Amino acid sequence: MPTLDDVRRIAAALPGSEERTTTGGAAWFVRGKLYAWECHPWPSIPDEVRAIIAAELVVGVKVADALDALALREMAPDVFLPRTTGWGEPKIAFRMADIDAEHLDELVTEAWWSQAPKYLRAAFDSAGRAPG
């Protein structure tokens, strides 16, 4: 089962990525833009989703668009949680206990890619690591 240390390892390999501690836990940013975070059971989250987040490790990531989030939820509804809030869309939250290491790497990297400026994406590209 992947842990936050796995997210840290993936994020550390991404150009310009930095980890910060927030009131909700660990969060990762690229050039000041949030791309991945440890989910916290905020009161504004629907009750059924908040109960899952309170009981287990859940991570959220930015996605390219709302259709990507919908496709992930439909593909694996036991892994990807229903929409948590409308804030900061598009995004997706998932259960760390049910994600495999390769998919975690892909989700974190694509989240970084969606927020990173062109020059950092170009550096990543030239290293042969572009997502997709």
N, C-alpha and C positions, 0 to 999 in steps of 0.2 A: 504494500500500500504506500503510495507516495505521501510525502510529508511537506511541511513548509520549507524544510531544508532543500528539498528537490526543486521547489519553486525558486528558492534563493540561488541555487546552482545554475538553473536555466537563465534566470535574470542576470546573474553576474557575467554571463558570456555575451550579453547583448550590449552593443555600443551605447554609451550614454545613460545606461540604466542605473537607477539608484534606489535603494530601499530606505523607507522612512517608517517610523513607528507613529501610528495615528491613534486616535481614541478607539477605533475599531480593531486595532491590531496592526499587523505588518501590511505594508502597501508598497508597490513598485511604480516608479515614475520614469519617464524619459523626457528630458528637457522640460520638466515641470508638469507634464501631462500624465495623469493616472492611467495605468494600463492593466494592473492586476492588484488584487487585494484580498486579505483575509476577511470573510464576511462576519458581521456582528449582528445579533438579533435585535435590531432597532425596533422601537414600538411602531414605526410607520410601515413595517413589513407585514404582509398578511399573516394571520395567526398560524396557519398550517405550515407556511414556509419558515416563519420565525421559530417554530418548535423544532424543525429539522436543524436549523443553523445553531440553535442553542444546544442541541444534543451531539453534534458531530462537526468535524472540520469541513467547512465549505469555503471555496475560493471563488471569487468573481473575476472576470476578465472582460475587457472591451472586445467587441467583434466588429467586423466591417460594416454590417448593417442589420436591421431588424430581421430580415429574412434568414440570415445566417443563424441568429439566435433561435428563431422558430424551427429551422431545420434540425438543429442540434437537439432541441427539446423533443421534437417528434421522433428523431432517430433513437434516442435513449432517454425516455422520460423518467427512468429510475435513477439516472445519473445527473441529468440537467434539471434544475429546479424551475418551477413556474416563475414568471416575472416577479421580481421582488418589489421594485418601485419603478416609476417612470423617470426618475432622476438619473442623469448620466447615461441615458440610452445612446446607442445600442450596447447591450452587455448581456452576459450570461453567467449564472452561478452554477457550480457543480459540486457534487460530493466527492471529496478527495479519496474516500475509501473505495469508491467504485470507478475511478479513472485509472487507465493504465499509463505507465510512464511515458510511452511514445506519444499518446494523445495529449498528455499534460504538456510535454515539450512543444507540441504543435500549437496548442491553445495559447500558451504564454508567449511564444514567439510571434504568432499572428496578432496577438493583442498589442505587443510592442510595436510591430510593423504598422498597425493601424494608427498609432499615436506618434511614431518617430518622424522627425523631419527628413526631408529628401536626402540631405547629405549623409545622415546616419544610415538610412536605408541603402544608399549607394555603397557605403563602406561595407555593410553587411553583405550586399549583393556581390561585391568584388571578391569577398572571401568565400563565395560559393554557398552561402547559407540562406538565400532568399526562400521565404515560405511558399508553400503551394506547389 
